[in-house]
Amino acid sequence: MDLKKMEELVRDAVNDADLHPDEIPSIDLYLDQITSLAADKRRQGSARFFDRELTKTMINNYSKDGLIEPIKGKKYSKDHILQMLLVYSLKNTLSISEIKRILQNTYQMTEYDSEMLEEVYLRFLEIKEYERAHAWEGVQRFLEREELDTERESDFLTMILGLSVMSSYIKNIVQALLEEHYLYDDEKKELEKRERKEAKRAEKQAAKARAEEPEAGDVASDAEEE
C-alpha cells in the first residue's frame, strides 16, 4: 500500500465527531432526544462511525449497571449525558466492569461535581483532538524507525503486527493503572481492614516501647548509686 493511500485511511479512521458540552442542552432530555443528538453529531465525522450508535438499550443498561448516576423520572440531565459519552468512549477499549470500576469510584470522590465532570470531559476532548491531528505523524515515525516499506507485503504485515502490539500494550497499561488506583468496595474494605490492623500493631509496639523505658526517677537513682 502506498503512503498517500495509507495517510487517507489513517485520517479517516480517527475522524470521529464528539459532542461538545456547549452543544448539550442545559434542560433535561428524554432518551429519544439524546440518541438523536448523538446521531446528528456522529454524522459529522467519518462514515465508518455512522453505525456505532448510542442506543436506548445501551443507555438503559448504563443506568442499570450504575455507570451513570441514578435519574429522577424519565429525563436525563447534562451530567448524565456527559457520563454516557464517557462510557461510550471507554467501551471501545475497556470492559463494562472496568468502566464501572472507574466511574463508581469517581462518583464517590468528595471533589466530584458537575464542574469537575465537565472539566474532565473538555480536557478529554482536547486530548482526542491532538491525537486525531497527529495520528498520521505517529504512524510515519513508526514506519521510519522500523524502516518499513509498506508496498512490500512482508513489511505491511510487520507494520500491522507492530501497531497491534502497541495498541495492546497501551490497553494493558490502562488496565494495570485502573486496577491499582480504583478499588471495588470489597477491596476497599479489605484495605481498610489491613490498615486498621497495621495501626493497632504499631500502637501496641509503641505502648510496649514506652513500658520498657526506665522512669525518670529510676534513672536518677541509678546515677546516684554510681
N, C-alpha and C positions, 0 to 999 in steps of 0.2 A: 504493500500500500504506500502511495507517495505521501509526502509530508503535508501537502496542501489539503488533500482529502482527509487526512488524519486530523489536521487542525480543525476543519469544519465539523467533524464528528465530535471531537472533544468539546468544542464550544457549545455545540447543540446539546451534548449530554449533561452539561451543568446549567443549561439555560432554563431553570425553573423560575417561577414568579411567586413572590411572597407577599402576603397581606401586611401592610404597614399598620401600626396601631392607629394612625390618623384616619385610615380607611375603614376602621371598625366603628360602627355607631356607638354612642355612649348609652343609648337605650337598650333594654334587654330585648333579645331576639328569639323567635321560635326556631325549631330545627330546620324547617324549610328555608327560612331566610339565611341561616348560617351556611347551609350546604350550597345555596345559590350564590352567596357572596364569595365563598371559597372557589367555586367552579368558575365564576367570571374572572377571578384573578388568575387562576391556573391557566386559562386560555391565552393569557398574555405571554406565556413562556413557550417552550418547545412543545411540539405536538406529542412528543414521547411521554409527556406528563399528563395528557388530557384524560387518560383512563385511570389515573391514580386518584380516584375521588375520595373526598371526605364525606362519608355517607351517614345517614341517620343511624343505621345499625352500629357503625363504628363509634359514633358519639354516645349512643346509649350504653355500649359496652365500656367506654372510657368512664362513664359515670358509675356504672355498676361495680367496676373494678377499683374505684377510688382513685383513678388517675386525674380526675378533676374534682374540685370541691363540690359538696352537695348543693343542689339547686333548690329554689323555692318555686313551686308551681311548675309550669311548662316552659318557662323562658330562661335564657342563659345570658349572663352579664358579659361585659367586655373582658373581665378577668377570666371567665370560663372559656371564652373563645381563644384568648391567648394561651391558656393551658392546653386546649385542644390542639392548637397549632404546634406547640412544643412536642406533644405526644406524637402527632402526625409526622414530625421531622425525625424524632428519635427512633421511631419504629422501623425506619429504613436500616438501622444499624443494630439496635438492641431489642431484646425480647420484652414482652409486656411486663413480666415480673421484674426485670431490671429497671424499666422505666418507672414502675410503681415504687420501687425501692428508692429511686432518686427523688421523685416528686412528693411522695408522702413525707419523707424526711424534710424536704424543703418547706412544705406547708406547715410543719410543726416548728420551724425556726422562729425565734422571738422577733427577728428583724423582718420577717416576711410580711409584705403587704402589697397593695395594688401598685404602688410606686416602684417597689423593688422588682416586681414581676415585669412591668413594662420596661424598666431599665435593662434588665437581663435580656428580654426579648429583642430590644433595639440593638444591643451590643452583639447579640447572636446574628441579627440580620447584617450588621456591618462586617462580621467575620465571613459570613456566607458570600457577601458581595466581593470581598477581597479574594477569597478562594476561587470564586467564579471567574473573576477577571484574570487571575494568574494561573489558572489550571493548565493552560497550554504551555506556559513557560516552565511549569514544573515537569511536565511530560518531556519537553525538549531537553531540559537539564539531565533528566534520567537517561534519555537516548544518547546524549553526548558523553555522559560519564561512562556508560557501558559500551560505547562505540557500536551502536546497533544500527543496521541499515534495514529499515522496515520494508523495503521492497524485496528483501530476501525472506523466504518463508521461515527459515530456521530462526532468523533474528526477530521476525514478527512474533513467533511463538514464544521466544525468550522474553520479549517485551511483555506479552500478556501474562506470563508466569511471574515476572518481576513486579508488575503493577498489582497483580493479585496478592502477592505476599506482603507488599507494602500496606495494602488495604487491610489484610488480615492482622498484621502486627499492630496497626493503629487501633483496630477494634479490640484486640487483646489488652492493649494499654488502657483503653477506656474502661473495660470490664474490671481490670485489676484495681484501677483507681476508685471506681464507684463501690466495689465490694469492700474496700478498706475504709472508705470515708462514710458511706451511707449504710447504716446498720438496720436490720429488721428489728422489730420490737423485742423478740425473744433474745436476739443477740445483744440488744441494749441492756436488757435485764441481766443477762449473764455477765456483761462487762461491769455493770453497776455492782453486782454481787461480788465479783473478784476485787473491785476497788474497795468495797466495804471490808472485805477480809484482809486486804493489804493494810488498810488504815488501822484496823483492830490489832493486827500483828505489830505494826510499827508503834502503836500506843502501848502495848504490853512490853515491848522491848525498851521503850523509853522509861516506863514505870520501873522495870527491873533494874535498869541502869541507875535510876535515881535512888532506889532502895539500897543498892550496893555502894553508893557514895558515902564516905565517912562523914559524920556530923561535924559541924564546926567546933563544938566543944571537945569532941574526941580528938580532933587534930591538935587543938591547943594543949590538951593533957599529954598527948604523946610528945609534943615539943618540950614541955616542962620536965618530963621524965628524962629526956635526953640531956 
